[in-house]
Amino acid sequence: MSAGKRMRMDAPVIILLIHLTHTEIRALLTSRVEVDTACPLGHFPCGNMSECLPQALQCNGHKDCPNGADERRCGDNFGWADLFGQTLHNTNPVDQYFLNECFLQEYPASCDCIQTDVECVEVNLQDVPLLSPNVTWLSLRSNEIRVLSDFVFSEYSALERLFLQNNSLQFISKHAFSGLHNLKRLFLSENLISSLSPGVFNDLHQLEWLMLDHNPLSLLSQDTFIGLQSLMYLSMVDTSLQQLPYPSFCQHMPALDWLVHTVFPLPRLSALRDLEGNQIQTLNYSILKTCSKLEVLLLMDNRIRRIPENTFQSLWKLAELNLSSNRIRELPKNTFKNLSKSLLKLNISHNPLLHIHPSHFNHLTHLQSLALEGIEIQDIQTKMFLPMKNLSHIYFKKFQYCSYAPHVRSCKPNTDGISSFEDLLANMVLRVSVWVMAFITCFGNLLVIGMRSLIRAENNLHAACIKVLCCADCLMGVYLFFVGVFDVKFRGQYNRNALLWMESVECRTIGFLAMLSSEVSVLLLTYLTLEKFLVIVFPFSNLRPGKLQTGVVLVSIWLLGFIIAAVPLMNEDVFGNYYGRNGVCFPLHSDRQEKPTAKGYSTGIFLGLNLVAFLVIAFSYSSMFYSIYKTGINATDLRSRLHRDVAVANRFFFIVFSDALCWIPIFMVKILSLLEVEIPGTISSWVVIFILPINSALNPILYTLTTSFFREQVEVLLCRWQRRHTLKKDRKSLTSSTIFMEMPRAPFYQLPAYLQRVSLTGADPRYA
């Protein structure tokens, strides 16, 4: 196969496998942007300009510096990616005009041959084909080869690369690779290999890359790797490996320095990479003591629970360490002490760490990238990160933590979707909407309370329930109002106050008000629905609550709502900071770090009580409509009955629809969070600001302003007011006329004889 074709097939592999060497990574340090000492802490210069910008404006996707320097060098390319770009830049152009002539005398007709390269991909081969002994490059990918027998490749001693991926390969004989003294790359990924015999690679003294990804390997002996003196790259992704070969993993893989002469000249590196997706539970010094050449160690997504303090003692060249997504609950204080001179990139994200000691990172003075995503840092302090003077990228679970690493140029995340570095509410739409929703909610409910207090009620008990409902809904408006107030208070400097705000009494208080409003409203709506259900569906029953019963029910509902909202505040050890998990202080969704009690409690409220209430309301209104429809079947006036049914159906539909519009999105968010589905913070913000207050804003309209009785009473009030206004106007006009008619006359003036007064009563008795 030609070098051009070979380059096309090798490029994806090289992109995935290349890693930075210790020497080359050091060179990157000299190209870092030096922080101008003239800039205050937390600010960074705009390149060579005197202007400084805060951390919040660095690498935020918008050019804030006049020269755009704040958006340069934003990539965290301290791994293989940056070096690969440099390598490509320095690579000599490839001659695209190699001959396509095949130099092999024997190869299958179904395969392609170019020079000494053979490609037999997806041609249903069940055995290794017969080839000329001078073959140097053989691809047997995606066939049906299930067994590799002894000495099957012994005739092909010139072979340098062998691809056997995706063959359903189940068994490899101990001497299958005998004779392959020149083999440099061996790909055995995506097969069904469950075990490898000790010494199976004994003849592969020149092997540099070994790929064992996606095989059901659960146990490996250290003797499996006998003979791999030149192995520089080992990848075992998703092999169900439960333990690294014991007692010494690298005993037969000294990982000597090397230089590969290929189309893409590779750097000198030694890497044990991609042990991710396995089930490794144990990691200690004995296993890694002979791996002194390691520069990259990736152990993410395993089951490691404990790491002794001296585990990495022998890895004096290690530049990148990834321990993310394991089950590590505790890290000894000096875990990374022996990596102080070499480590540049550290990832311990998504571990259930209970505590991070303030001096955990003190020795990592050369570290440039630190990932702590998914970790709740209870006692976070600025001094935790100050010793890492070269740190340029840091990743937290909460963007509020960035205020504790002001000297780091790029800190992620910038926002949780609700709040941002600068503001409690991240965008202008949320800032305006919170005031609009607060005004609509408060004004509508206060209007109904006032109007129902002035208007004579048809049912005093029902009117009292509606006014109590409006009081509960009004609390939601108060909650939104205070969110808007604190957004204005923290405008432009929220990140400095974020943690203090979320742990403050004010945040917990408004969160308590929101929960109280929500739950009392839910319970009251359910009670009003059941009351109406009994009246319509069972009109002749005596199930009518009296004044005393109604009062008891209303007091009980408020008491229950108060208890539901107050319980999480009673024991912080059990519930944690229940209301302060985001900037708007409402416990909408769960995350990995939430305490189990808090998660269970919120699930019981949202998916237990509220879901049952919604189902009861939906069922009750459906039954009521059916009962009304059934009762009206015998009506003689079909048109009036149809008109009434449509009106009732529309009213009931909008009541249930408003409840569904409010609660179903909340149910979905809660279910997805329990399933540990990543929920963007922007969704949470829209739910809290727009969806949660929907019922509180619409209840006054649905239960008062659109009812026929209320409209009639308003019309009566308007008529009375209009009548009084008209009477006042008439009286004023009549008074003016009377004054005009009774103006004083001259004493000498007498009526002429022809204008003598005539009495109407005397003239006609009808006017008497």
C-alpha positions, 0 to 999 in steps of 0.5 A: 500500500502506498505511503499516501494511503498509509498516511490516511489510515494512520492519521486517526490513530495518531491523533488519538494516541500521541501525548506530550513528552516531558521535554516538549511540554517544558518548552510550552512553558516558555510560550505562556502569556506572562501576567503583568505585575501591574495588573491587580490580582484577578486581572490580566493584561491585554497582551502587550497593552497596559489595559487589564481585564478581570478573570470573568472576561477572559476566554468568554467567547467575546473580545473585550480587549481592543486587540482581542488578546483576552480570547487568545491561548484559551485552549487547554492544549497541554496534552497531546493536541498541541504537540500534534499540531506542531508535529504536523507543521514541521512534517515534510510534505508527503510525495503523493506520486508513489507508484501503486504497483504491488510488489507481492507475488501472492495475496487474495484476489479479494484484497487490495495490494499496493507495494508491500501493503495488503488490505483485506477489510470486510471480505468475510475472511475466516483465517489469515490468508496466504501472502508473500513473505515480504508483506510489511503492512497487513490489515484484516479489519472487520472479518470473521477470524475467531482464532489465531493458531500457533505460528500463523504469522511466522512466515511474515517476519518483515511485517511491521503493522498488523490490524486485527480489529473487529474480528470477533476474535476469541482465542489467541494461541501462545505462539500466534505472533512468533516470528514477528520480530519487526512488528511495531504496531499491533491492533487487537481492539474490538474483539472478544478476547477474554484472556491472554497467555503469559508470553504471548508477545514474547517475540515482539521485541520491536513492538511499540504500540499495543491496542487491546481496547474493547475486549472482555479482559478481566485479569492479566498477568504481568508475564503476559507482557514478557518480551515487550522491551520496546513497548511505548504505548499501551491502550486498554480502554473498556476491557473490564480489567479489575486489577493491574497486573500484580505485583509490578505492572511495568516489569517487562515494559521498560518503555525505552526512549524511541523515535519512529520514522514514519510519515508523521515523526512522533515525539519521544514519549512513554505512555501507559494510556487509556485504562479508562472504562475498566473495573480497576479497584486497586492502585498502589506503589508496588504496581507502579514502582517499575513504571518510572518512564511513564509520562501519561497515566489515564485511569478515568472511569474505573472503580478505584476507591483508595490511593495510598500516599506513596502510590506515585512515588516512582513516577518522576517523569509523569506529566499527565494524570487522570483519575476522574470518575472513580470512587475515591473518597479520600486522598492523602495529604502528600499524594502528589508530592513526588510529582512536583517537578513533572506534573503539568495536568491533573484531573480528579473530577467526579470523585466522591471526595469528602475533603480536599486538604488546603495543602493538597496541591502545594507541591505542584508548582509546575501544574498548568491544568487542574480539573476538579469538576463534580467535587463539592469543596466544603472549606474552599480557600484561596490558599489552596490554589496560590502555590500553583503559580503556573496554573492557567486552566482550572475547572470546578463544579460551581462557577462560584469557586472561581473567586478563590482562584483569582490568579488563574486566567481561565476558570470554568464554568463561567455560569450555571445557566442561572447566574454568571460571574458578574450577575445573579441572573445571567442574561437580560431576558431573565433580569427583566422577566423576573420583575415582570412575573413578580409584578403580574403575580403580586398585582393579580392576586392583590387585586383579587383579594381586594375585589372579593373583599368588596363584592358580596360573595355567592358562597362565603366559604368558597370566597375565603378559600380563593382569598387564601389561595391568592395569599399563597400565590402572592408569596411567589411574587414576593420570592421573585421580587427579592430575587430581582432585588438581590440581582440588582444588589450583586450586579457586576460583582456576583462572583465575589458574593456567590457562596456567601449569598447561597449560604446566607439566611436571606437565600434560605428565607426566600427559598422557604417562601417559594416552597411554602407558596408552591406547596400551599397552592398545590394543596389548596387547588387540590382541596378546591377541586375536590370540593367542586367535584363533590358538588357536581358529581354527587349533588345530592350527597351531604358531603359539604364542608361547613364553616368550621371544617373549612377553617380547619382544612385551611389552617391544616394546609398552611401548617402542612406547607410550613412544615414541608418548607421548614423541615430541610432547614432544621438539620443541615447535616442531614439535608445540607444546604437544601435551598442554596444549591443555586443562585435563585435558592430553589431546590429544583433538581438533584446532582451527585453531591446532594445528600441522599436525604435531601434528594429523597425528600425533594423527590417525595415532594415533587414526584410524590405529593405534587404528582399525585395532586396533579393527577387528582385534579386532572381526574376530577375535572374530567369526571366533572365535565363528564357528569355535566355532559351526561346531565345535559343530554336530556335538555330540550334546547340542544343549541344552548346545551352545546354552548354551555358544554363548550364553555365548561369544557374550555374553562376546565381545559384551561385550568388543567392545562395551566397546572400541566404547564407548570408541573409537567416540566418540573416533573421532567427536570426532577426525573432527568436529574434522578437519572443523572442526565446532564441538565443545562443550567439555562433550562433550570433558570427558565423553569424557575423564572417562567414555569414555576410562577405560572400557576401563581400568576394564572390562578387569579384569572382562572378562579376569579376574574373569568368566572361568570359570577365575578363578572356579573358582580363587577358589572353591577358595581360598574352600573351602580358607580355609573348611576351614582355618577349620573345622579351627581351630575343631574343634581349639580345641573338641577341645582344650577338651574334652580339658582338661575330661575330664582334670581331676585326680580326688581320690586317695581316689576309686575307681570302684564295682564296677559301673563297672569299666573295660571294654576295647573291644578286648578285648570285640570284635576288630573295634575293634582 
